[in-house]
Amino acid sequence: MNYARINTKTQKTKDLPDQPGVYYFKDKKRRIMYVGKAASLKSRVRSYFSSGLIKSRSIFIAKMVEKIETVEYQTTDSVLEALILESVEIKRIQPIYNSREKDNKSFNYVIITKEDFPRILIRRERDLKNSNLSVKYSFGPFTSGSSLKEALKVVRRIFPFRDRCVPKTNSKDLLKNNKPCFDTQIGLCPGVCAGLVSKTEYQKTVSKIAEFFRGHKKKLVKSLEKEMTNMARLQNFEKAEVIKRQIFSLQHIQDVAILKDDFENKKRVQNRIEGYDIAHLGGSAMVGAMSVVEDGIQALDQYKKFKIRTVKNPDDTGALEEILTRRLNHSEWPFPDLVVVDGGLAQKRRVQKVLRLFKLKIPVVSVVKDERHRPREILGPREFIDGLEREILLVNSESHRFAISYHKNLRSRQQFGRL
């Protein structure tokens, strides 16, 4: 890996290479505050010093940029290797702003299960703790779920592995069904479901994948070259050819899909977007709901519902102020990068008022509906809307759905209680 240092106060960011790699932001005391990955170190680091992008980032990242004194970096041969190196370095260094930018429990991990024929899966930390999976190895944290999914697709094309099919491990199983699964047929699984690979051979493949996710590509390539030579000496030319293709693939990783992921997209999805809505019937059974979208996907386990306590009349803005205040008092919940409220200017301004009281500079947009309650307009600064329309409408519809569901449930219980 190449290594260099750039002083952001005295040198221009154009001196950074236009190559994939990992960058390290340091403060005046030379402490590493943040580690990130890039398809182009030059354009990625430059983006942090663009006034337009600073406004669109979370308050934590904006504060971090003010403290940057120097930038150090390492180049990699591919974006995939930058992704893995970032994970290794975050785990090793544990920079303060990496943990602040995203709640630790929402980081992604690659796990290898503890089985005769291990599965290789992606799991969030919070899901991993609540699962019954027996884990042999875990690699992470990875900050981007979409990047990691694309990365694992690349790895699987080089080293096919099992993720869901059931192994056939004895003669009775093989007599029942010897038809390989679809993944085996397209070359993504070595055929553990059809008994096409031994336990020993499969474990060797898993060890190679583990070595790659430890960031030891050069060591892995040398090991493969040695194995290829041995296979050729034994005149197992078919196996030698397979290994030769693996070596070539590792040295010429095609990760175009990863290039398109959210960390390189200037209109990228914010890490966390929260949506709020109120539901009631003439002021009765008044409730509020919070929905969450992370990396463009609904985080259903983080949705919250609120029974309104302080507002007795049909006052949507008052109810909105109550639930947002109650939500922000939960400092253990990760703060959002963007708040989406159902309504117009009145609702938007009331939310902004509450955020000011908590001294939080979180952008707010509101979704205005027509007479049929269909989205008509999104109010707010364009830099927080452009490129995020889908996520904004998704979190809005989810908060409305969740609020209506809770309201109907509460009203039904109240009516039942009066019978």
Secondary structure, DSSP 8 states (H G I E B T S, - for coil): --EEEEETTTS-GGGS-SS-EEEEEE-TT--EEEEEEES-HHHHHHHTT-HHHHHHS-HHHHHHHHH--EEEEEE-SSHHHHHHHHHHHHHHH--HHHHHHS-GGG-EEEEEESSSS-BEEEEEHHHHHTS---EEEEEEEES-HHHHHHHHHHHHHHS--BSS-----SHHHHHH-----HHHHTTSS--GGGT-S-HHHHHHHHHHHHHHHTT-HHHHHHHHHHHHHHHHHTT-HHHHHHHHHHHHHHHT---HHHHTSTTT-TT---SEEEEEEEEEETTEEEEEEEEEEETTEE-GGG-EEEE--S--SS-HHHHHHHHHHHHHT-TTS---SEEEEESSHHHHHHHHHHHHHTT----EEEEEE-TTS-EEEEES-GGGTTT-HHHHHHHHHHHHHHHHHHHHHHHHHHHHHH-
